[in-house]
């Protein structure tokens, strides 16, 4: 019987769960804001893991600067987070953590707005054609 998930997938899931809890409990940097770990991808040889996150910052200012600041905080804390993860997850080698801001949520919101706008435009065109048909009779 084939396994549903590969070993790297199971490790990535556990790293994601533990990392989210660690960031919430242990990192107290105000530049971080509220961080959500969206996905973790672990390499086949377990040498590194790419961690994708989104952040709702509590600071006022430019969103791009806030994202960059959150990424810097997480990158600087990567060694600490890796060592804490290794206490909970028993592996011979704990993967290096590489943090990346996840733009997929913003892209999804942009696409959703575009779709809503197109649907509203189509409704307006339909209403105009109904009005034109009523006037010609």
N, CA, C and O atoms as a GROMACS GRO file, in nm:
protein
  548
    1UNK      N    1   0.084  -0.118   0.000
    1UNK     CA    2   0.000   0.000   0.000
    1UNK      C    3   0.089   0.125   0.000
    1UNK      O    4   0.180   0.136   0.082
    2UNK      N    5   0.063   0.217  -0.090
    2UNK     CA    6   0.143   0.338  -0.103
    2UNK      C    7   0.106   0.437   0.007
    2UNK      O    8  -0.008   0.444   0.051
    3UNK      N    9   0.205   0.512   0.049
    3UNK     CA   10   0.182   0.615   0.150
    3UNK      C   11   0.117   0.736   0.086
    3UNK      O   12   0.145   0.770  -0.029
    4UNK      N   13   0.029   0.801   0.162
    4UNK     CA   14  -0.039   0.919   0.110
    4UNK      C   15   0.055   1.039   0.104
    4UNK      O   16   0.045   1.120   0.012
    5UNK      N   17   0.145   1.051   0.200
    5UNK     CA   18   0.234   1.164   0.205
    5UNK      C   19   0.379   1.115   0.213
    5UNK      O   20   0.408   1.015   0.278
    6UNK      N   21   0.466   1.187   0.147
    6UNK     CA   22   0.608   1.152   0.157
    6UNK      C   23   0.662   1.199   0.292
    6UNK      O   24   0.597   1.276   0.363
    7UNK      N   25   0.778   1.154   0.325
    7UNK     CA   26   0.840   1.192   0.452
    7UNK      C   27   0.862   1.342   0.459
    7UNK      O   28   0.838   1.405   0.562
    8UNK      N   29   0.909   1.401   0.349
    8UNK     CA   30   0.933   1.545   0.349
    8UNK      C   31   0.804   1.624   0.368
    8UNK      O   32   0.804   1.730   0.431
    9UNK      N   33   0.693   1.573   0.316
    9UNK     CA   34   0.564   1.641   0.337
    9UNK      C   35   0.523   1.636   0.483
    9UNK      O   36   0.474   1.734   0.538
   10UNK      N   37   0.543   1.522   0.546
   10UNK     CA   38   0.508   1.509   0.689
   10UNK      C   39   0.598   1.599   0.774
   10UNK      O   40   0.551   1.662   0.869
   11UNK      N   41   0.725   1.605   0.740
   11UNK     CA   42   0.817   1.693   0.814
   11UNK      C   43   0.776   1.839   0.794
   11UNK      O   44   0.775   1.916   0.889
   12UNK      N   45   0.743   1.877   0.670
   12UNK     CA   46   0.702   2.015   0.641
   12UNK      C   47   0.578   2.053   0.720
   12UNK      O   48   0.570   2.164   0.773
   13UNK      N   49   0.482   1.962   0.730
   13UNK     CA   50   0.360   1.990   0.807
   13UNK      C   51   0.392   2.012   0.954
   13UNK      O   52   0.339   2.103   1.017
   14UNK      N   53   0.479   1.928   1.009
   14UNK     CA   54   0.515   1.942   1.150
   14UNK      C   55   0.594   2.069   1.174
   14UNK      O   56   0.573   2.138   1.274
   15UNK      N   57   0.686   2.102   1.084
   15UNK     CA   58   0.762   2.226   1.096
   15UNK      C   59   0.668   2.346   1.093
   15UNK      O   60   0.684   2.440   1.171
   16UNK      N   61   0.570   2.344   1.003
   16UNK     CA   62   0.474   2.453   0.993
   16UNK      C   63   0.397   2.472   1.124
   16UNK      O   64   0.384   2.585   1.172
   17UNK      N   65   0.347   2.364   1.180
   17UNK     CA   66   0.271   2.373   1.305
   17UNK      C   67   0.358   2.425   1.420
   17UNK      O   68   0.319   2.518   1.490
   18UNK      N   69   0.475   2.365   1.436
   18UNK     CA   70   0.562   2.404   1.547
   18UNK      C   71   0.616   2.545   1.530
   18UNK      O   72   0.628   2.620   1.627
   19UNK      N   73   0.649   2.582   1.407
   19UNK     CA   74   0.704   2.715   1.380
   19UNK      C   75   0.600   2.823   1.408
   19UNK      O   76   0.633   2.928   1.464
   20UNK      N   77   0.476   2.799   1.370
   20UNK     CA   78   0.369   2.897   1.397
   20UNK      C   79   0.355   2.919   1.547
   20UNK      O   80   0.340   3.033   1.592
   21UNK      N   81   0.358   2.813   1.625
   21UNK     CA   82   0.347   2.825   1.771
   21UNK      C   83   0.469   2.897   1.829
   21UNK      O   84   0.454   2.982   1.917
   22UNK      N   85   0.588   2.864   1.780
   22UNK     CA   86   0.710   2.929   1.830
   22UNK      C   87   0.710   3.079   1.802
   22UNK      O   88   0.744   3.159   1.889
   23UNK      N   89   0.672   3.117   1.682
   23UNK     CA   90   0.673   3.258   1.645
   23UNK      C   91   0.572   3.334   1.732
   23UNK      O   92   0.600   3.445   1.777
   24UNK      N   93   0.459   3.275   1.756
   24UNK     CA   94   0.356   3.340   1.837
   24UNK      C   95   0.401   3.356   1.982
   24UNK      O   96   0.378   3.460   2.043
   25UNK      N   97   0.465   3.252   2.038
   25UNK     CA   98   0.503   3.254   2.179
   25UNK      C   99   0.636   3.321   2.207
   25UNK      O  100   0.649   3.392   2.306
   26UNK      N  101   0.734   3.300   2.122
   26UNK     CA  102   0.872   3.336   2.155
   26UNK      C  103   0.923   3.467   2.096
   26UNK      O  104   1.007   3.534   2.157
   27UNK      N  105   0.874   3.507   1.978
   27UNK     CA  106   0.925   3.628   1.915
   27UNK      C  107   0.840   3.748   1.955
   27UNK      O  108   0.719   3.750   1.930
   28UNK      N  109   0.903   3.846   2.016
   28UNK     CA  110   0.830   3.962   2.069
   28UNK      C  111   0.872   4.092   2.000
   28UNK      O  112   0.861   4.199   2.060
   29UNK      N  113   0.918   4.086   1.877
   29UNK     CA  114   0.961   4.205   1.805
   29UNK      C  115   0.839   4.281   1.753
   29UNK      O  116   0.756   4.221   1.685
   30UNK      N  117   0.826   4.410   1.784
   30UNK     CA  118   0.708   4.486   1.738
   30UNK      C  119   0.701   4.502   1.586
   30UNK      O  120   0.593   4.526   1.532
   31UNK      N  121   0.812   4.488   1.517
   31UNK     CA  122   0.812   4.499   1.371
   31UNK      C  123   0.746   4.379   1.306
   31UNK      O  124   0.711   4.384   1.188
   32UNK      N  125   0.729   4.272   1.380
   32UNK     CA  126   0.678   4.148   1.324
   32UNK      C  127   0.528   4.150   1.300
   32UNK      O  128   0.482   4.102   1.197
   33UNK      N  129   0.451   4.205   1.391
   33UNK     CA  130   0.306   4.204   1.375
   33UNK      C  131   0.252   4.063   1.390
   33UNK      O  132   0.314   3.978   1.454
   34UNK      N  133   0.136   4.039   1.330
   34UNK     CA  134   0.076   3.905   1.334
   34UNK      C  135   0.123   3.829   1.212
   34UNK      O  136   0.095   3.868   1.098
   35UNK      N  137   0.194   3.720   1.234
   35UNK     CA  138   0.250   3.640   1.125
   35UNK      C  139   0.171   3.510   1.112
   35UNK      O  140   0.140   3.444   1.211
   36UNK      N  141   0.140   3.475   0.989
   36UNK     CA  142   0.076   3.348   0.958
   36UNK      C  143   0.168   3.268   0.869
   36UNK      O  144   0.213   3.319   0.766
   37UNK      N  145   0.197   3.146   0.906
   37UNK     CA  146   0.279   3.058   0.823
   37UNK      C  147   0.185   2.987   0.726
   37UNK      O  148   0.103   2.904   0.767
   38UNK      N  149   0.197   3.019   0.597
   38UNK     CA  150   0.107   2.964   0.497
   38UNK      C  151   0.151   2.828   0.446
   38UNK      O  152   0.068   2.740   0.424
   39UNK      N  153   0.281   2.810   0.429
   39UNK     CA  154   0.331   2.684   0.374
   39UNK      C  155   0.478   2.668   0.410
   39UNK      O  156   0.550   2.766   0.431
   40UNK      N  157   0.520   2.542   0.416
   40UNK     CA  158   0.661   2.509   0.435
   40UNK      C  159   0.693   2.401   0.333
   40UNK      O  160   0.623   2.300   0.322
   41UNK      N  161   0.801   2.423   0.258
   41UNK     CA  162   0.847   2.324   0.162
   41UNK      C  163   0.987   2.280   0.202
   41UNK      O  164   1.078   2.363   0.211
   42UNK      N  165   1.004   2.152   0.226
   42UNK     CA  166   1.132   2.096   0.270
   42UNK      C  167   1.197   2.027   0.152
   42UNK      O  168   1.131   1.954   0.077
   43UNK      N  169   1.328   2.050   0.135
   43UNK     CA  170   1.400   1.984   0.026
   43UNK      C  171   1.411   1.834   0.055
   43UNK      O  172   1.401   1.791   0.170
   44UNK      N  173   1.430   1.756  -0.050
   44UNK     CA  174   1.435   1.610  -0.036
   44UNK      C  175   1.548   1.564   0.056
   44UNK      O  176   1.534   1.464   0.127
   45UNK      N  177   1.661   1.637   0.053
   45UNK     CA  178   1.774   1.598   0.138
   45UNK      C  179   1.768   1.661   0.277
   45UNK      O  180   1.862   1.646   0.356
   46UNK      N  181   1.659   1.732   0.308
   46UNK     CA  182   1.637   1.796   0.438
   46UNK      C  183   1.741   1.902   0.472
   46UNK      O  184   1.760   1.933   0.589
   47UNK      N  185   1.807   1.958   0.372
   47UNK     CA  186   1.909   2.058   0.401
   47UNK      C  187   1.849   2.196   0.425
   47UNK      O  188   1.907   2.276   0.499
   48UNK      N  189   1.737   2.225   0.365
   48UNK     CA  190   1.674   2.355   0.385
   48UNK      C  191   1.522   2.343   0.373
   48UNK      O  192   1.470   2.247   0.317
   49UNK      N  193   1.455   2.443   0.428
   49UNK     CA  194   1.309   2.450   0.413
   49UNK      C  195   1.272   2.594   0.382
   49UNK      O  196   1.320   2.687   0.447
   50UNK      N  197   1.188   2.611   0.285
   50UNK     CA  198   1.138   2.742   0.248
   50UNK      C  199   1.007   2.764   0.322
   50UNK      O  200   0.913   2.685   0.309
   51UNK      N  201   1.002   2.872   0.400
   51UNK     CA  202   0.885   2.903   0.482
   51UNK      C  203   0.816   3.025   0.422
   51UNK      O  204   0.877   3.132   0.410
   52UNK      N  205   0.690   3.008   0.383
   52UNK     CA  206   0.613   3.116   0.322
   52UNK      C  207   0.517   3.172   0.426
   52UNK      O  208   0.441   3.097   0.488
   53UNK      N  209   0.519   3.305   0.445
   53UNK     CA  210   0.439   3.367   0.550
   53UNK      C  211   0.368   3.491   0.498
   53UNK      O  212   0.408   3.549   0.396
   54UNK      N  213   0.265   3.531   0.569
   54UNK     CA  214   0.201   3.661   0.550
   54UNK      C  215   0.201   3.731   0.684
   54UNK      O  216   0.212   3.667   0.789
   55UNK      N  217   0.188   3.862   0.680
   55UNK     CA  218   0.197   3.938   0.804
   55UNK      C  219   0.096   4.052   0.803
   55UNK      O  220   0.081   4.124   0.704
   56UNK      N  221   0.028   4.069   0.914
   56UNK     CA  222  -0.053   4.187   0.939
   56UNK      C  223   0.023   4.269   1.041
   56UNK      O  224   0.030   4.233   1.158
   57UNK      N  225   0.079   4.378   0.996
   57UNK     CA  226   0.164   4.457   1.083
   57UNK      C  227   0.081   4.549   1.170
   57UNK      O  228  -0.027   4.595   1.131
   58UNK      N  229   0.133   4.576   1.288
   58UNK     CA  230   0.066   4.667   1.380
   58UNK      C  231   0.121   4.808   1.370
   58UNK      O  232   0.069   4.900   1.433
   59UNK      N  233   0.226   4.827   1.290
   59UNK     CA  234   0.288   4.958   1.276
   59UNK      C  235   0.226   5.034   1.160
   59UNK      O  236   0.180   4.975   1.062
   60UNK      N  237   0.225   5.168   1.172
   60UNK     CA  238   0.178   5.251   1.062
   60UNK      C  239   0.292   5.268   0.962
   60UNK      O  240   0.409   5.269   1.000
   61UNK      N  241   0.256   5.282   0.836
   61UNK     CA  242   0.358   5.304   0.736
   61UNK      C  243   0.335   5.223   0.611
   61UNK      O  244   0.229   5.165   0.590
   62UNK      N  245   0.437   5.221   0.528
   62UNK     CA  246   0.431   5.153   0.400
   62UNK      C  247   0.426   5.002   0.418
   62UNK      O  248   0.505   4.945   0.495
   63UNK      N  249   0.334   4.936   0.348
   63UNK     CA  250   0.319   4.791   0.361
   63UNK      C  251   0.443   4.716   0.313
   63UNK      O  252   0.481   4.616   0.374
   64UNK      N  253   0.505   4.762   0.206
   64UNK     CA  254   0.625   4.696   0.154
   64UNK      C  255   0.738   4.700   0.257
   64UNK      O  256   0.810   4.603   0.275
   65UNK      N  257   0.751   4.814   0.326
   65UNK     CA  258   0.854   4.826   0.430
   65UNK      C  259   0.823   4.731   0.546
   65UNK      O  260   0.914   4.670   0.602
   66UNK      N  261   0.695   4.719   0.581
   66UNK     CA  262   0.656   4.632   0.691
   66UNK      C  263   0.684   4.486   0.658
   66UNK      O  264   0.730   4.409   0.743
   67UNK      N  265   0.655   4.447   0.533
   67UNK     CA  266   0.683   4.310   0.490
   67UNK      C  267   0.833   4.281   0.498
   67UNK      O  268   0.876   4.177   0.546
   68UNK      N  269   0.910   4.377   0.449
   68UNK     CA  270   1.055   4.360   0.450
   68UNK      C  271   1.107   4.351   0.593
   68UNK      O  272   1.195   4.270   0.623
   69UNK      N  273   1.054   4.434   0.682
   69UNK     CA  274   1.096   4.431   0.822
   69UNK      C  275   1.060   4.298   0.886
   69UNK      O  276   1.140   4.241   0.962
   70UNK      N  277   0.941   4.246   0.857
   70UNK     CA  278   0.900   4.116   0.913
   70UNK      C  279   0.991   4.006   0.861
   70UNK      O  280   1.030   3.917   0.937
   71UNK      N  281   1.026   4.011   0.733
   71UNK     CA  282   1.115   3.910   0.676
   71UNK      C  283   1.254   3.917   0.739
   71UNK      O  284   1.316   3.814   0.765
   72UNK      N  285   1.302   4.039   0.764
   72UNK     CA  286   1.432   4.056   0.830
   72UNK      C  287   1.431   3.998   0.971
   72UNK      O  288   1.524   3.930   1.012
   73UNK      N  289   1.325   4.026   1.046
   73UNK     CA  290   1.313   3.976   1.183
   73UNK      C  291   1.315   3.823   1.183
   73UNK      O  292   1.387   3.761   1.261
   74UNK      N  293   1.237   3.763   1.094
   74UNK     CA  294   1.231   3.617   1.088
   74UNK      C  295   1.364   3.558   1.043
   74UNK      O  296   1.407   3.455   1.095
   75UNK      N  297   1.430   3.622   0.947
   75UNK     CA  298   1.559   3.573   0.899
   75UNK      C  299   1.664   3.579   1.010
   75UNK      O  300   1.744   3.486   1.025
   76UNK      N  301   1.664   3.688   1.086
   76UNK     CA  302   1.759   3.699   1.198
   76UNK      C  303   1.730   3.599   1.308
   76UNK      O  304   1.821   3.554   1.377
   77UNK      N  305   1.603   3.564   1.325
   77UNK     CA  306   1.565   3.468   1.430
   77UNK      C  307   1.569   3.324   1.381
   77UNK      O  308   1.536   3.233   1.457
   78UNK      N  309   1.608   3.301   1.256
   78UNK     CA  310   1.605   3.167   1.198
   78UNK      C  311   1.689   3.066   1.277
   78UNK      O  312   1.646   2.952   1.295
   79UNK      N  313   1.806   3.106   1.323
   79UNK     CA  314   1.891   3.015   1.400
   79UNK      C  315   1.825   2.974   1.530
   79UNK      O  316   1.826   2.856   1.566
   80UNK      N  317   1.768   3.071   1.601
   80UNK     CA  318   1.698   3.042   1.726
   80UNK      C  319   1.578   2.951   1.699
   80UNK      O  320   1.558   2.852   1.770
   81UNK      N  321   1.498   2.985   1.596
   81UNK     CA  322   1.380   2.904   1.565
   81UNK      C  323   1.420   2.763   1.525
   81UNK      O  324   1.353   2.666   1.562
   82UNK      N  325   1.527   2.751   1.451
   82UNK     CA  326   1.575   2.618   1.408
   82UNK      C  327   1.615   2.534   1.530
   82UNK      O  328   1.581   2.416   1.538
   83UNK      N  329   1.686   2.595   1.623
   83UNK     CA  330   1.729   2.519   1.741
   83UNK      C  331   1.609   2.479   1.827
   83UNK      O  332   1.607   2.369   1.882
   84UNK      N  333   1.510   2.568   1.838
   84UNK     CA  334   1.389   2.534   1.914
   84UNK      C  335   1.310   2.424   1.844
   84UNK      O  336   1.255   2.336   1.910
   85UNK      N  337   1.303   2.429   1.713
   85UNK     CA  338   1.234   2.324   1.638
   85UNK      C  339   1.300   2.189   1.658
   85UNK      O  340   1.233   2.087   1.668
   86UNK      N  341   1.433   2.190   1.664
   86UNK     CA  342   1.506   2.063   1.677
   86UNK      C  343   1.480   1.996   1.812
   86UNK      O  344   1.500   1.876   1.826
   87UNK      N  345   1.437   2.073   1.912
   87UNK     CA  346   1.403   2.013   2.041
   87UNK      C  347   1.272   1.935   2.034
   87UNK      O  348   1.254   1.835   2.103
   88UNK      N  349   1.181   1.982   1.948
   88UNK     CA  350   1.051   1.917   1.940
   88UNK      C  351   1.042   1.812   1.830
   88UNK      O  352   0.966   1.715   1.842
   89UNK      N  353   1.118   1.831   1.724
   89UNK     CA  354   1.115   1.738   1.611
   89UNK      C  355   1.248   1.666   1.608
   89UNK      O  356   1.353   1.728   1.590
   90UNK      N  357   1.244   1.537   1.626
   90UNK     CA  358   1.367   1.458   1.632
   90UNK      C  359   1.410   1.416   1.491
   90UNK      O  360   1.356   1.321   1.433
   91UNK      N  361   1.507   1.488   1.438
   91UNK     CA  362   1.566   1.456   1.308
   91UNK      C  363   1.717   1.457   1.324
   91UNK      O  364   1.770   1.526   1.411
   92UNK      N  365   1.784   1.384   1.241
   92UNK     CA  366   1.930   1.387   1.243
   92UNK      C  367   1.979   1.526   1.203
   92UNK      O  368   2.072   1.580   1.263
   93UNK      N  369   1.915   1.584   1.101
   93UNK     CA  370   1.950   1.717   1.054
   93UNK      C  371   1.823   1.801   1.047
   93UNK      O  372   1.727   1.765   0.979
   94UNK      N  373   1.823   1.914   1.118
   94UNK     CA  374   1.709   2.005   1.109
   94UNK      C  375   1.737   2.100   0.992
   94UNK      O  376   1.844   2.161   0.986
   95UNK      N  377   1.643   2.113   0.899
   95UNK     CA  378   1.665   2.197   0.781
   95UNK      C  379   1.689   2.344   0.817
   95UNK      O  380   1.635   2.395   0.915
   96UNK      N  381   1.771   2.411   0.736
   96UNK     CA  382   1.790   2.555   0.747
   96UNK      C  383   1.658   2.621   0.710
   96UNK      O  384   1.588   2.574   0.620
   97UNK      N  385   1.624   2.730   0.778
   97UNK     CA  386   1.498   2.799   0.751
   97UNK      C  387   1.524   2.920   0.661
   97UNK      O  388   1.608   3.004   0.691
   98UNK      N  389   1.449   2.926   0.550
   98UNK     CA  390   1.456   3.042   0.461
   98UNK      C  391   1.316   3.099   0.451
   98UNK      O  392   1.222   3.030   0.410
   99UNK      N  393   1.301   3.226   0.489
   99UNK     CA  394   1.169   3.288   0.494
   99UNK      C  395   1.141   3.369   0.368
   99UNK      O  396   1.228   3.440   0.318
  100UNK      N  397   1.017   3.357   0.319
  100UNK     CA  398   0.973   3.429   0.199
  100UNK      C  399   0.833   3.483   0.226
  100UNK      O  400   0.747   3.411   0.278
  101UNK      N  401   0.812   3.609   0.190
  101UNK     CA  402   0.677   3.664   0.202
  101UNK      C  403   0.589   3.602   0.094
  101UNK      O  404   0.631   3.592  -0.022
  102UNK      N  405   0.470   3.559   0.130
  102UNK     CA  406   0.378   3.492   0.038
  102UNK      C  407   0.281   3.594  -0.022
  102UNK      O  408   0.194   3.648   0.048
  103UNK      N  409   0.297   3.621  -0.150
  103UNK     CA  410   0.214   3.720  -0.219
  103UNK      C  411   0.084   3.659  -0.273
  103UNK      O  412   0.003   3.731  -0.331
  104UNK      N  413   0.063   3.530  -0.257
  104UNK     CA  414  -0.053   3.465  -0.317
  104UNK      C  415  -0.186   3.518  -0.261
  104UNK      O  416  -0.284   3.524  -0.334
  105UNK      N  417  -0.189   3.556  -0.135
  105UNK     CA  418  -0.312   3.609  -0.076
  105UNK      C  419  -0.349   3.742  -0.143
  105UNK      O  420  -0.465   3.764  -0.178
  106UNK      N  421  -0.250   3.829  -0.161
  106UNK     CA  422  -0.275   3.957  -0.227
  106UNK      C  423  -0.317   3.936  -0.372
  106UNK      O  424  -0.408   4.003  -0.420
  107UNK      N  425  -0.252   3.842  -0.441
  107UNK     CA  426  -0.290   3.813  -0.579
  107UNK      C  427  -0.433   3.762  -0.586
  107UNK      O  428  -0.507   3.800  -0.676
  108UNK      N  429  -0.471   3.679  -0.493
  108UNK     CA  430  -0.607   3.627  -0.488
  108UNK      C  431  -0.710   3.737  -0.467
  108UNK      O  432  -0.815   3.738  -0.531
  109UNK      N  433  -0.679   3.831  -0.377
  109UNK     CA  434  -0.769   3.942  -0.353
  109UNK      C  435  -0.781   4.031  -0.477
  109UNK      O  436  -0.890   4.078  -0.510
  110UNK      N  437  -0.669   4.055  -0.544
  110UNK     CA  438  -0.670   4.136  -0.666
  110UNK      C  439  -0.754   4.069  -0.774
  110UNK      O  440  -0.836   4.135  -0.839
  111UNK      N  441  -0.734   3.939  -0.794
  111UNK     CA  442  -0.812   3.867  -0.894
  111UNK      C  443  -0.960   3.866  -0.858
  111UNK      O  444  -1.045   3.880  -0.946
  112UNK      N  445  -0.992   3.851  -0.733
  112UNK     CA  446  -1.132   3.852  -0.689
  112UNK      C  447  -1.196   3.988  -0.718
  112UNK      O  448  -1.310   3.994  -0.765
  113UNK      N  449  -1.123   4.097  -0.690
  113UNK     CA  450  -1.176   4.230  -0.721
  113UNK      C  451  -1.198   4.247  -0.871
  113UNK      O  452  -1.299   4.304  -0.913
  114UNK      N  453  -1.104   4.198  -0.952
  114UNK     CA  454  -1.118   4.209  -1.097
  114UNK      C  455  -1.239   4.130  -1.147
  114UNK      O  456  -1.313   4.177  -1.234
  115UNK      N  457  -1.259   4.012  -1.094
  115UNK     CA  458  -1.373   3.930  -1.134
  115UNK      C  459  -1.504   3.999  -1.094
  115UNK      O  460  -1.598   4.004  -1.172
  116UNK      N  461  -1.510   4.052  -0.971
  116UNK     CA  462  -1.630   4.123  -0.926
  116UNK      C  463  -1.657   4.244  -1.014
  116UNK      O  464  -1.772   4.272  -1.048
  117UNK      N  465  -1.552   4.316  -1.050
  117UNK     CA  466  -1.567   4.433  -1.136
  117UNK      C  467  -1.619   4.393  -1.274
  117UNK      O  468  -1.707   4.460  -1.328
  118UNK      N  469  -1.567   4.286  -1.330
  118UNK     CA  470  -1.612   4.239  -1.462
  118UNK      C  471  -1.758   4.194  -1.456
  118UNK      O  472  -1.835   4.222  -1.548
  119UNK      N  473  -1.796   4.124  -1.349
  119UNK     CA  474  -1.935   4.080  -1.335
  119UNK      C  475  -2.030   4.199  -1.323
  119UNK      O  476  -2.139   4.200  -1.381
  120UNK      N  477  -1.987   4.301  -1.247
  120UNK     CA  478  -2.070   4.421  -1.231
  120UNK      C  479  -2.082   4.493  -1.366
  120UNK      O  480  -2.189   4.542  -1.400
  121UNK      N  481  -1.974   4.499  -1.441
  121UNK     CA  482  -1.975   4.562  -1.573
  121UNK      C  483  -2.071   4.487  -1.666
  121UNK      O  484  -2.147   4.550  -1.739
  122UNK      N  485  -2.068   4.353  -1.664
  122UNK     CA  486  -2.158   4.273  -1.746
  122UNK      C  487  -2.304   4.296  -1.706
  122UNK      O  488  -2.391   4.305  -1.792
  123UNK      N  489  -2.332   4.307  -1.575
  123UNK     CA  490  -2.468   4.334  -1.529
  123UNK      C  491  -2.516   4.470  -1.580
  123UNK      O  492  -2.630   4.484  -1.624
  124UNK      N  493  -2.427   4.570  -1.573
  124UNK     CA  494  -2.462   4.704  -1.620
  124UNK      C  495  -2.492   4.703  -1.770
  124UNK      O  496  -2.586   4.768  -1.815
  125UNK      N  497  -2.412   4.629  -1.846
  125UNK     CA  498  -2.437   4.619  -1.990
  125UNK      C  499  -2.569   4.549  -2.018
  125UNK      O  500  -2.641   4.589  -2.109
  126UNK      N  501  -2.602   4.445  -1.941
  126UNK     CA  502  -2.728   4.374  -1.956
  126UNK      C  503  -2.847   4.463  -1.925
  126UNK      O  504  -2.949   4.457  -1.994
  127UNK      N  505  -2.835   4.545  -1.822
  127UNK     CA  506  -2.943   4.636  -1.787
  127UNK      C  507  -2.962   4.743  -1.894
  127UNK      O  508  -3.075   4.781  -1.924
  128UNK      N  509  -2.851   4.791  -1.952
  128UNK     CA  510  -2.861   4.891  -2.058
  128UNK      C  511  -2.928   4.834  -2.181
  128UNK      O  512  -3.008   4.901  -2.245
  129UNK      N  513  -2.896   4.709  -2.216
  129UNK     CA  514  -2.956   4.647  -2.334
  129UNK      C  515  -3.105   4.620  -2.311
  129UNK      O  516  -3.185   4.629  -2.404
  130UNK      N  517  -3.144   4.588  -2.187
  130UNK     CA  518  -3.286   4.570  -2.156
  130UNK      C  519  -3.360   4.703  -2.168
  130UNK      O  520  -3.472   4.707  -2.218
  131UNK      N  521  -3.297   4.811  -2.123
  131UNK     CA  522  -3.358   4.943  -2.132
  131UNK      C  523  -3.372   4.984  -2.278
  131UNK      O  524  -3.474   5.041  -2.315
  132UNK      N  525  -3.273   4.956  -2.363
  132UNK     CA  526  -3.277   4.989  -2.504
  132UNK      C  527  -3.387   4.912  -2.573
  132UNK      O  528  -3.456   4.968  -2.659
  133UNK      N  529  -3.407   4.786  -2.539
  133UNK     CA  530  -3.511   4.703  -2.599
  133UNK      C  531  -3.649   4.752  -2.562
  133UNK      O  532  -3.740   4.745  -2.644
  134UNK      N  533  -3.668   4.800  -2.440
  134UNK     CA  534  -3.799   4.849  -2.394
  134UNK      C  535  -3.834   4.979  -2.464
  134UNK      O  536  -3.951   5.004  -2.492
  135UNK      N  537  -3.735   5.063  -2.492
  135UNK     CA  538  -3.762   5.192  -2.556
  135UNK      C  539  -3.798   5.175  -2.702
  135UNK      O  540  -3.876   5.255  -2.754
  136UNK      N  541  -3.744   5.075  -2.770
  136UNK     CA  542  -3.767   5.058  -2.913
  136UNK      C  543  -3.904   5.001  -2.943
  136UNK      O  544  -3.948   5.005  -3.058
  137UNK      N  545  -3.975   4.948  -2.844
  137UNK     CA  546  -4.109   4.889  -2.869
  137UNK      C  547  -4.216   4.989  -2.870
  137UNK      O  548  -4.332   4.955  -2.890
   0.00000   0.00000   0.00000
